[in-house]
Amino acid sequence: MYKAASARLLLLRSLSSSSSAAIAKSPASRLVASSGRLAFSRPCGAWAGRGLVLRAGGLPGSRAPLSAAARAQIGAAVPAVERFQRSMATQATEHPFKTILTSLPKPGGGEYGKFYSLPELNDPRIDKLPYSIRILLESAIRNCDNFQVTTSDVEKIIDWENTSPKLAEIAFKPARVLLQDFTGVPAVVDLAAMRDAMAKLGSDANKINPLVPVDLVIDHSVQVDVARSPNAVQSNMELEFSRNKERFGFLKWGSTAFQNMLVVPPGSGIVHQVNLEYLGRVVFNRDGLLYPDSVVGTDSHTTMIDGLGVAGWGVGGIEAEATMLGQPMSMVLPGVVGFKLTGKLRSGVTATDLVLTVTQMLRKHGVVGKFVEFYGEGMGKLSLADRATIANMSPEYGATMGFFPVDHVTLDYLKLTGRSDETVSMIEAYLRANKMFVDYNEPQTERVYSSYLELDLAEVEPCISGPKRPHDRVPLKEMKSDWHACLDNKVGFKGFAVPKEQQDKVVTFDFHGQPAEIKHGSVVIAAITSCTNTSNPSVMLGAGLVAKKACELGLEVKPWVKTSLAPGSGVVTKYLLQSGLQEYLNQQGFHLVGYGCTTCIGNSGDLDESVSAAITDNDVVAAAVLSGNRNFEGRVHPLTRANYLASPPLVVAYALAGTVDIDFEKEPIGVGKDGKEVYFRDIWPSTEEIAEVVQSSVLPDMFKSTYEAITKGNPMWNQLTVPEASLYSWDPKSTYIHEPPYFKDMTMSPPGPHAVKDAYCLLNFGDSITTDHISPAGSIHKDSPAAKYLLERGVDRRDFNSYGSRRGNDEVMARGTFANIRIVNKFLNGEVGPKTIHVPSGEKLYVFDAAMKYKSEGHDTIVLAGAEYGSGSSRDWAAKGPMLLGVKAVIAKSFERIHRSNLVGMGIIPMCFKAGEDADSLGLTGHERYTIHLPTNLSEIRPGQDVTVTTDSGKSFTCTLRFDTEVELAYYNHGGILQYVVRNMAGAQN
């Protein structure tokens, strides 16, 4: 029986005295009494971690293996174990904090409901806690059962000022889960496969079901195939459905097969904007129990909801799946950076300028793994949309959250977006009663933060970021000189190494019978896109005003610039039409192309063939300017080597200029209809002009009507027919949805730690390898292994679609792992692209082909990397793909938070070089064979321990094991989190 085989179960008071005595003789079974429970030092039966988690309740030194006698005693005691667990379940109905469950009265009589009152704890430490930490505290109190969440967790959070520096671990249960379709499809695929695995193990497949609300917004599939056309939005949606009918049908099946899951159909908006305007509850009232909204999402920009005072951040899909199943996450209690805002933005300065400035400041300060909480008198000068813009880019500045506590600005936004007056009153009453509301009209209790920053908003100046990273901010007035420096600099984040004699080269070409020209820095893509900015009426209407002024002065965007407008919700279209500004955007080529992420995630569509040829034939460093949040190499478009993040009004301005090689203060943007030169200042609107248009054009009814219709779908969605079965019928011929191999030949016994001996290095990387480099993303190159796979299955090249759309097929995704055309692998000695060296033969192969060759030869592989490995979007396939390629370990200087967690979740060992060391300093070329001297007995492995690595060349070095918690060791023991979940759920009693 599984519970007997698992070994480290909760120890039970109901064991016979002889059993207890026998077990007690084993040093591995030291017990700890805590909060009314007894537990082995590393229990396997308790849940409370990153997704589904083991609560570590004992002494960290207790790791010797159980004796045979002890194992026999445990096996004999299993019936007693089960009786005890049933007893504990009964006891759990007595809530440890039931005495602080308090009624929240309505002003006119009656009550809104009941809530767990923080003031009733009467603990002065709570008054000093950051508001973001109070949300964690309330969740721990409400969910405390001394099993999944313990009173120890509660005490750690209350004592945050002292426990946070010690990296204390707590359990957290988010209120809901948010998905988008690129990450949602593989999540639903995994859930469907987990149901199959449960059935094969003889258990109830329907145990795999979301227990918390799950919202999935389909927004990542639309591409800008058609632009600069009044019919673009309809044409792109038809193409979207024709490409993705199977995926959409699968998601529609999931919305009926799984309980508690809402799927928002394609064409509705961008997930984070829909979350902000519609899905965000701020406060839940569930069956009369009130509690703060909190959310984890399978997109790193889930943090946008932090601007609404809802605690939310991105996690990997595997963690989200576990959260869906009602299990706590294990998280390190974070430090909180207090960011004080003073003053107000100068006229003409946008929220985008502000967020790029904040991003640069926070990257410099260092906030990885921390919360950032904003406060100060400047808060009142920031609209909710401005706050959401700053919160959205938390991943770019590295924080887990960029949190704005709820205040009057929040309440006004809730009313604007159509939340009812009664709901808003309930939200305010609850948050005030529970000390989670900020009223700047009242004296403020000084809160304690881990560190402090301050920004006078008046110091923010117009800027953009690029050309390859979002935190490389460039003041607008310095853009021309910075661009020329980038042309001169050696190839890197701020360099293209273009020889001086070639920098002024002009390429002429024919554009549909019209003479055209481009040069280094020419803008070929100008996209108003991304929830970061399209949720903000000020910058969207500001873009419309720039277009209007340009039209009136006779300026026009060159026809070979691919312009597009992709708002995050239908509300944007309504207020652009209401203001009369959409007409002017259309005249400049910024027609509506769809409601989705588009260019921001690489769905920019093809450039015109004549433009593409001019770029590739002449090695032109072409530019894209977009109102997005990511501009990593190869992400926006394969042919735009320079990519700049800018506000929507600046996107229009750069489109009009046609180049980033311009000084807006000194050089004209163009020549107007009267022959006069037109400058940037002539088309740039004032803050007052924008505010006037916002006031008259953004109306509450727009939000109400948009979201009343959103779940009704659209004709194409509604015509999809799907089966009603609870188990999915996999089609082996499908190139979109494929049963993953994670549970193949799975038994109830965990496989245990795996040895890594004489492994070859598959790839040798430097710093800042992002999930865009690792994970399959963007278009599928015609000569790639994935293209070969699709062609062999009769898929025409024009129907390849994107990697993102095929995330439900592991065969495609494994072939697309490390397939980024801009990836730099040291094996290739400066050559850029998705190939590597098969060390034994010396052959240069696609990474997938090399990995399969190693597998066929029976060899394990590892990856060597530099700093910030896995930064960028929280993509599961950046971990799933390497696992399927046979990668057993990644040794890096440092890891991005979510990606390290995802590697663990897929059973890959993450390890860090010691400070000051890396592959180069150690003289490692990657041609060696590597043996990782990690114990094969789980009881001998500790989180964060030192591990020796040796090579066949005689080198030896020490690394830090980056299994950070006992829970992560349990995942590793099971081969990954998904297998851990299935075994535990299959072994659980009905």
N, C-alpha and C positions, 0 to 999 in steps of 0.2 A: 504494500500500500504506500502511496506517495508520502503521506504524512509521517510514516515510519522512516522512509528512506531519506527524507529531507534533513533529518538529524537535529538541526538547531531550531526546535519548536519552543514555544513558550513552556516554561516548566510549570507544572501544575501542582497546586496544593493537594489535589486529590490522589496523587501518587501514593502508593503504599509506603510506609516508613522504610521498608527494606529496599524498595526501588529508589527512594530518595537517597538513602545512604550510599547505595551502589553508585548512583550517578554523581553524588557529591564527591566521590573519590577522584573523579576525573578533573584535572586542573582546567580543562576547557569548559567545564560547566559551572564555573563560578556564577553565582546568582546575584542579582541586585534587586532590592525591593524599592520600588518607586511608584508613587501614586496608586497604591493598592494593587500592584501587579508584580509578579516575579517573572524574570526573563533570563534566558541564556544571554551570554555576552554578545553573541551575534545571531539573533533569531532569524529563522527563515519563514516563520509563519505569520509574522506581523507585517502589516502594510503601512508604509508612510514615506514614500520617497519621491524621486523624480518620476512621477507617474505612479507606478505601483512600487511600494517601498517597504523595506524591512526596517523596523525601528530598532536602532542599536540601543539596548538598555543596560548593557553591562560594562564590565571593566575591560579597558582596551588591551590589557596585556594577556587576556585569556584566550590562547589560540592553540594549545596542544590538542591533537586529535582525540576524539572519544575512544575509550577502550572498547573492546568487543563486548565486554560485560555490560558496559553502559548502554551500548547500542541495543543489545538484547533487551535490557530493561525498558528502554524507550519503546521498542517495538511492542513489548508486552503491555505497555501502558497506553497504547493508542486509544482504546475505548474510553479510558479515563480522561485522556486529552480532550476527546470530543465532548465528553460530558462537561468538562471544565469550561470549554469554549462556549457551550450553550449557556452555562451558568453566567459567564462573563457578559454574554450578550444581554441576558436579563438584567444584570446589574447596571449595564450601560444605559438603561432607560432612566436611571437616576443621574441626571446631569450634574456634573461637579459644580457648575455655576448657576444652578437653578435659582438661587436666592437673589441674583441680580437681574432676573428676567422681569422687565418692567413694562407697564402699560404706557403707550403714547397717546394722550388724549387729543381729540379733535377740538378745535376752538368752539364749535357749536354744540358740543356734546358727543358722547360716544368715544370710540377710540379708532386710531388708524390700525393698530395692531400692537404686538409686544416686541420688545427688543432687549438684547443683553446690554445693560447700561455700564459703560466704562466709569462714569462718576461714582456709581454705587460701590466700586471697588475701593474707593476712598484711599487711593495711593497717589501721593504727590508726584511720583516719578512720571505718571501718565501725562500730567500737564506740560511737561517739558519735551515729550516725544514729538518728533516730526509727524505731520498729519499722515504721511504715507505709511509710517510704521504703525500708527493707530489702526489703519485698515487691516494690517497683518494681525494685530492684537485682537481686534473684534472677531476676525475669522477663527483664530485659535480658540478663543473662549467659546464661541458658538458651536464649533465642531469638536470640542474637547470630549473625548470618551475614554481617555486614558488607555487607548489602544492604538488608534491611528494618530490621534493628536492628544498630547498629554499635558497635564498641568505644568510639567517642566518646560514645555514649549511656551506656555503662557508666561511663566516667570522669566524666561530668557528674553522675551519680547519686552515685557515691562522694564526689565533691567538693561534695555538696549544700549544705553550709554556705556555700560561696562562689558556687555557680552559681545557686541558687534566687533570691537577690535580683536576679539579672540576667535573670530570666524565661527561663531556658534551656529550649529545646524538646527533648523526648525522644520516643522511640517506646515504646509499651507494648502488650503483647499479653495481654489478659485471658484467663483460663482457660476462661470460659464466658459465656453470655448468658442473661438472664432476661427473659421477656415476660409480660405479662398480656393478656387478650383484647381490651380496648379498643385498646391499642397494638399487640398481636400481630396482629390481623386486618389492619390496613393494612400491617404489615411483611410478612406472608405474601402479601398482594395485590401488594406491590411486587416480592417475589421471583418470584412467578408471572409478573408483567408483564416482569420482566427476562429470564426464560427465553424469553418470546415474542420480546422484542427481540433476544436472541442468535440465535434461530432465523431471524429476518428478515434479520439481518446475515450469515447463512450460517455461523454458528459453532455450537458444541455447546451446546445449551441446558442440559444437565446439569452444565455447569461452575458453574451457579448452584446451590450446595448448601452447607449449613452444614458447616464444617470443624472447629468446636469444639462442645462440647455446648450444646444450646439447650433450655431448659425453659420451657414456656408453661403458665401456670395460668389457667384460666377462672374469674375471680372478680368481674368488673366488671359483669356483666349482670343479676344478680338485683336486683329492686326490692322495696320494702316495700309491695306492693299490699295485702296482708292482714296485719293486726297484731292483737295482743290476742286471739289465738285459738289453741287447741291444734293446729289444722290449718294454721297459718300457713306453716310451713316447706314442707309438701307443696304447698299451694296456690300459693305463690310460685314454687316450682321448676317446677310445671306451666306456669305463665304464662311463666316464663323460657324454657322450651323452645319453647312455642308461638310466642313472639315471635322467637326466635333460632335456630330450627331450621336455617335456611339458613346463618347464620354458623357455627354449630357444625359443620355438615356440611363447610363449607369448611375449618375448622381441622382436622377429622378427616382430610380429604383431605391437608392439608399434612403431617400427622404421618406419613402413609404415602408421600407423593410426595417429601418431602425427608428425607435421611438425618440421623441424629444429632439428631433432634428429639423430645422427650417432651412430650406434651400431657396435662396433668392436668385431668380432666373437671370440669364445673360441679358445685357442691355439695360440693366437697372442702375448700375453705378459701380464705383470702386469700393471695395470692402470697408476700408477705414473711414471713408466719408459716409457710407451708409451706416456704419457703426456709430459715428458721431451724431448724425442727424436723426437716426431712427432706432437703432438697436440698443444703444446705451441706455441703461435703466437708471444709473446713478445710485438709486436705492431700490432694492427688491422688496416687494411685499408678497411673500409666498405663503399662502395658507395662514395669513395673519401674523407671520414672523417677518420683522423688518431687519434688513441688513444691507451693508454697502455692496454695490455692484463691484465685481472684479472679474478680470478676464485674462486668459492666456490664448494666444493665437499662433497659427502656423505661418505667420508672416512677421518679419522683424519689425515692421512699422505698425504693428498692433499698438505700440506706444502712443499713437496719435490720440487715443481715447483718454490718455492722462491729462490732456488739456481740458477735459470735461470733469476732472476730479474723480475719474474712475481709474483704479489701479489696474494697469494692463501692460503686458510685455510679450515678446515673441518667445516661443519655444519650438523645439523640433516636433514634427508630426508624431513621432513615437511617444514623446512626453504628452502631447495633447491627447492622443488616443487613450493613454492611461488615465488622464484627468477626466476624460469623457466617461470612463467607467467608475467614476466616483472616488478615485483614490487620491490621497494627498500627494503633493509634490514635496520633495526634500530640497530645501534651499538654504544657503548660507545667509544668515541674518546680515543684510547689507549695511555698509556705511551710507550715510546720507550727506550729500554736499548741499549746503544752503546757498542758494544763488539769489542775491538781493538785487532787485531792479529798482532804479530810481529815475526820475525825470520822465521825458516823453520823446518819441521819435520826431525828428525834424521833418518839415514838409518835404514831400518827394521821396522820403525813405520808406521802403516797404518792409513787410514782415519777412520777406525772403532775405533781404539784406540783414535783418536782425538775426534770423536763424543761422545764416552762414557765419556771422560774427560769433554767436554763442557757440556754435559747433567748434570753431577754431579755438576759442577760449577753453572749452571743456576738454578738448583733445590735449591741449597743452597741460592742463591741470591734472589730467589722469583720472578718469571716472569709470573705468571698466569694472563691471560687477557691482557698481554702486547705484543708488537712487540719487537723482538730483531733484531738489524741491525748491520751487521758486516762491519768493515772497518779497515784500517791500511795497512802498507807496507807488512805485511804477506799475504795479499789477493793475491798478485801476485804469491805467491809460492803454492797456492792451485788450483788444476785443477777444472774445472766445476763439474766433478763427485764428487770430494771431498766436494765441497760446497753443492751439492745436498744431499749427505749423512748427512751432519750436518742439513740442512733444513728439511730433512725427519723426523728427530726425535724431531721436535718441540713439539709434544704432550707429549713426554717422559720428556722433561724439562719444560713443562707446558705453553709455550708461544703460542700465537695465530699464530705468524709467526716467522721464523728465516730467515731474508731477506738479500740477497746479491745483491746490486745494479748492474746494467749492466755495464760492462767494456770490455776491449779488450779480456779478457779470455772468456767472454760470446760470443762475436762475433766469436771467433775462434771455439768455440764449435758448434755454429749454422752452420758454414760452414762444420765442420766435419760431422755433422748429416744430411747433404744433403739439408739444406735450400739454396735457390738460392743466387747468389752473389747480384742480384738486391734487393732481399728481405732484405738481411743483410745490404746493403747500406741504404735502406730506414729506417730500424730500427735504425741504428746509427745516421742518419741525423735527424730523428724525436727526439730521446732522447737527442741529443746534443742541438737541437734548443729549447727544452722544459726543459732544466736544469735537466735531469734525467739520464745523463750518467756520469760515473766516469772515468776520465782520470788521472791516477796516474803520468803521465809525466808532468802534469800541477799543479800549486799551488792549494792547496785544501782550499776551504772556510770552516772555522770551523763550524760544525753543532752542534746544541744543542740537547742533549739527556736528558731523565728523570733521568738516572743513568748510571754509567759507569763500565765496566769490562775490564780486559786486560789479555791476555794469550800469553806467549812466546811459539811458536810452538815447540821450541827445548826442552821444559820441558815435553812434552807429552811422556809417556812411554807405552810399550805394556800392555794391560789390557783386562779383560773381565768383564761382569756384571752379577750378580745373587746372590743367586739362584732363587729369586722369583720376583725381581723388576729390571727394566732397569737402574735405577739410582744408584743401589748399586754396584758401580765400585770396582773391585778388581785388583790391579796391578798383573801382571803375576807372578812376583817373590814372591808374598805373597799368591798365590793361595792355596798352600798345607796347610799352617797354617790356612788360612781363612776357608778352607773346614773342617778341624778338629774342628775349633771353632763352625761351623754350626752344626756339629754332636752333640757337647756338649750342645749348647744353647737350652733353652726352645723353644717350637714350636712358630714360628713367622717368620718374613720376612728373618731373618738370623739364623734360628734354626730349628732342627728336633728332638731334645731331644732323641737321640739314646743312650741307656746305654753304659757305657765304655766297659763293658764286651762283648758287641755285635758289637762293631764298626769294629773289624777286621774279622768278620764272612765271610767265603767264601762259596758260594753256587755252587755246581757242578750240571750239568744237561747234558742231551743228546741233541745235536743239529743236527738233521738229521743224526744220526749215528756217530757224531763226539763229543768227550768230550769237554765240555765248562764250563766256570765258570764266575760268577759275584759276586760283593760285593758292599757295599755302595760306591757310586761314580762312578760305572762302567758306561761307555757311551753306551747307547743302541740306541740312535738316534743321527746321525751327519748329519745335513742338510745345504747345501749351498742353501739359499733361500732368498726371500724378496727383494723388490725393493730398500731397504735401501742400500744394498751392491751389488746386481747383476747388477746395473746400472754403476758400477765403474770398468772399465777395469783393473785398477791397482791391485785391490784386487782379481778379478776373475782370472786374469793371474797369480797373485801371488800364488793363490791356486793351479793352474796347475803346477807351478814350484815346489811347495812343494811335490806334488804327483810325479812329475818326479824324483826329487832327492831321494825320498823314494824308488821308484821302482828301481832306479839304485843301491841303497845300499842294496836292498833285504828286505825292510820292507813291511808289508802287513796288511791291516785292517782286524781284526777278522771278520769272516763271519756272526756272530750274531749281529753285529752292523748294524742298518738300515741306510745306507748311501743314499743320494739323491742329485741331482743337478737340481734346478728349476729356470732357469734364468728368468729375467723380459722381455726379448725380444729375437727374433731370431738373432739379431745382435751378442749377446754373443756367440751363437753356432758358428757363422761364424768366429769370431776371435779366438775362442778356437781351431777350426779346422785349421784355417790358421797358427796358431802358432805351431800346432802339439801337443798341451798339452792335448786335450780332450782324447787322447789315454791313457795317464797316469792316468787321473782322472778315466777313465773306469776301469783300472787295479786295482784301489783302491776301486771300488764299487760305485763311484760317476757318475753313468750313468745319462743321461738326463731323467727326469721323467715327464716333462711337462713344459709349460710356464704359470705359475700362482703362487699364493701366497703360496700354499701347507702348509708346516709345520709351517710357521710363523703365520698362522691363525688357527692352530689346525687341518688342513687337512693332518695329518701325516700318516694316514692309520694305520692298525693294526700292532702290533709287531707279530713276529712269536709266535705261541702258546706256544712253549717250553720256550721262553724268558719271555712271560707274566706270565706263571705259576711259573717260578723261582722267579719272582719279588713278585707276590701276595702271594704265599705260604710261603715266608720267610721274608716278610715285608722289602724288600730291598729298600733303597733310591737310585733309579736309576737316571741317568743323561741324559739330552739331551743337545747337544751343537749345536747352530744354528746361522746363520748370519742374524738374524731377528731383530725386534725392540721391541718386547713384549715377556715377559717371565713370566707373571702372573700365579699363581697357576691354574692348571687344563686346561690351554690354549693349550699348545703344545701337550700334550698327557696325558690321565688320569693316566698313570703308571709312568710318569717321574716327580718325586716330586722336583727334582733339575733341573733347566733349566738355561743355561748360554748363553748370547749373546756374540758372538765373530766374528772376521773377517773371511772371507772365508779361508784364509791360516791357521788360528788357528783352524777352524773346522776340516780341514784335519789333522792337527797335533794331536788334541785330539782324533780323530777317530783312528789314528795310535797308540796312547798311550793306548787307550781303557779305560781310567779313567780320572777323574778330580782331583784325589788324587795323584798329581805328582808335583814335583818341577822341572820345565824344565831346570833350570840352573845347577842343581846338579845330577838329576837322568836321566838315559837313557830312550829314548822312546821305544827302543826295541833292538833286536840283529840282525845284518845284515847277509848277506849271507856268509860272511867270518868269522862269529863267533864273530865279534867285536861289542861292544856296540855302538849304534847310538844315538847321542844327538840332541836336538832341534836345536842347532847351525849348525849342519851338514846338515839340510834340509831346513833351513830358507834362502830365497833369499834376496839379498841386494836390496836397492831402485834402484840402477843403473841397475841391472839385469832386474828388472821388467820394468823400463822405456824403456830399449832397446827392449823388446818384445812388449810393447804397441806401440812403434813407428813403428815397422815393421808389426804389425798384425791388428791394428784397422784402417780401411780405410773407407773413405766417401762412396764409392760405396756399402758397406755393409748396411749402413743405407738406402740409396736410394732404393736398390733392395728389402730390407725387407718391407719397408713401401709402396712401390708401389703395393705390393701384399696383404697388410694387409686387405684392405676393400673388396677384392675379395672373402674373406672367404675361406672355405675349403669344400671338397665334402660333409661331413656330415651336415655342416651348410646349404650349398646351396640346399640340398635335402629337407629341412624343408618347408612344405607348410602351409601357414597361410591365414585366411580369410581377406578380404579387408574392412570389415565394420568399421565404425568410433566408434561404441559402441561395447564393448566386450561381447561375449556370454559366460556368466559364466556357468561352469559345476558344478552342486551341488555335484557331486561325486568326484571331483578332490581333491587330498590331497596336491597339490602344489599351486594351484591358487584358491583363495576363495574370494567371495565378502565380504569386511569388513563391520562391523556393525555400523561404525561411523555415517552414515547418515540415519539410520533406524528411521522412523517416524519423520523425520526432517521437520520443518515448517520454514517460513520466520522470525518468531519471535525468538530472542535469548532467551535461557532458564534463563539467569541471574545467579548470584552467588548461589552456593548450600551450605546449612548448613551442618556442620559436628558435629553431636551431639551423644554422647555416643558411639563413634567408638571404636572398638577393635584394638589392635595392632597385625597386621599380622606377622611382623618380627621385631626383635630387634637386630640391628647390632652394631659392633664396627667400628673402623677406616678402611679406604682404601677399602671399598666395591666398586669393579670396575664394569664396564658394562659387563665384562666377567662373573662376578658372577650373575648379574641381567638378562642380555639378554640371550635368548637361543643361544648357540654356541657349536660347536663341534659335537660329535656323540650323537645319541639319545639312552640313556641307556635302556636296554631291559625291565626293570621293571618300567619305568617311566610312568606318565599319558599320555605323548605324544605317547609312544610306545603302550600303551593300545588303544588309539584312532586309531592309524594306523592299528593295528592288527584287530580291530573291523571292519575296512573297507577293509579288505582283502589284506593289504600290508604285504608281507613277510618280516621277520626280516632282511634278507640280502639286502632288497631294502629300508630300512629306510632312507638311505642317511643321510646328516647332517642337523642340525637345520638351518644353514645358507642357505642351498638350499631350505628350505621350508618357507622362510620368507614371501612368498606371500600368506600363509595360516594362518589366524589369529587363527584358532582353534588349530593348532599344536603349534603355537608360544605362545599362552596364557598358554598352558600346560607346555611349556618349560621355562617359566619365573621363575627365582630363582631356576632353576634345576641344577645348578652347583654342582658337587659332592664334591667340596672343600669349599663350602660356610659355614661360621661360624655364626650361629644364637644363640644368648645368651639364647633363650628359651630352647635349647637342652643341656645346661650345659656341654659344651666341646665336645659333639658329632658333627661330621662334616658331612654335607650332606644336600640334598634339602627337608628337612622336617621342620615342625613347630608344635606348640601346638595350637589346637583349644581351646581357653581359657574357654568358657562356659562349655565344656564337659571334658576338660583335655586330649582329644585324641591327639596322635601324628600322624599327617597326612602329606602326600605330600603337598607342599605349594598350588598347584592348588586345591587340594581337600578341603583343609581348607578354601581357599578363596571362593569356590563355596558353601560350607556349610554356611559361613557367609552371602553370597548373598541370599541364599534360606531362611535364617532366617530374612532377611531384615536389616542386620547390615552393616554399613560402616566400612572401615578399614583404618588404617594409618600404616606407617613404621617409626620406630625410627632408627637413624644411627649416626655414628661418623663423623670424618673429612674425607674430600676428597671423599665424596659419589659420585659415578658415574664417577670416573676417568677411563681413558682408551679410547678405540675406541668410535667414535660418533655413537652409535647404537640407531636407532629409537625404536627398540623393548624393550630397557631398559626403555622406557617411555610408549610405547603403551601397553606392556605386563601388567605392574602394573595397568594401567587404565582399561584394560579388566578384571583384577582380582577384580576390585572394590576398589582399593586404592584411597583415596580422598586427602591424604596429606602425605608428607614426611618431618619429622622434623630431621634435621641433624646439626652437628657442622659446616660443610662447604660443598659446592657442587663444582664439576667440571663444568667449564663454559658451555660447550655444553649440558651436561646432564641436568643441571638446566633449560636451555632454552627449551629442549625437554619436560621436565615435564610440563612446562607452556603450551607448544604447544598442549599437550594432556589433558589439563584441570585439572591437578593435582596441588595442592597448595604446593609450596616449602617454608619451613620455617627453620630458623636457631636459635639454642639456643643462648642465649647471651654469650658473651666472658667469658671464664672460667667456663661455665656450660655445662653439657651434661646429658644424661639420668642417668648415674651412680651417678654423684654428686648431682643430684636432687632426688635421691632415687627411680627412676622409674624402675620398673621390667618388664613392658610390659603387666602385667596382669590387669592393670587398664583399665577403659573406659575413653576415651578422648573427650572433647568438645572444639572445636576451636571457640573462640568468635570473629569471623570475621563478619562484617556487611553483611546482605543479600541484602542491597541496594548498588549497584555499586558506586553510587555517594559519598558514605561515606568511600570508600576504597582508600588508597593512596599507591603508590609504597614505599616499605621499611618501612612501619609503624610498630609500635609495636602491637602485638596481644597477648591476654591472652589465655592460655590453662588451663583448669581445668580438674581434674579427679574425679572419683567417690570415690576415697580414701581420698579426701579432699585436695590433693596437687594442687597448682596453680603456674604457672611460665609464664614468658613473653618471646616471641620469636619475631624475626624480619621477617616480611613478605618478601619473596624474589621474588615478582613481582617487577622487577626493573624499568619498564617503564610504561607509560600510555598505550602504545600499548599492553603490556602483560596483562594488566587489561582487555582490549577489547577482547583478545583471551579467557580469563577466562570467561568473560560474555557470550561468544558464545558457551562455552563448548569445545573450542579448536580452533587452527588455521585453520584446514581444514574446519570446519563448518563456521568459519568467512569468509574464502575465498569464499565459495560457495554462502553464503548469499549476500555478496557484489557484486559478479559477476552476480548473478541472478538478483539483484536489479539495476545493472548498465544499462544505456541506450545503445542500439545497436549503 
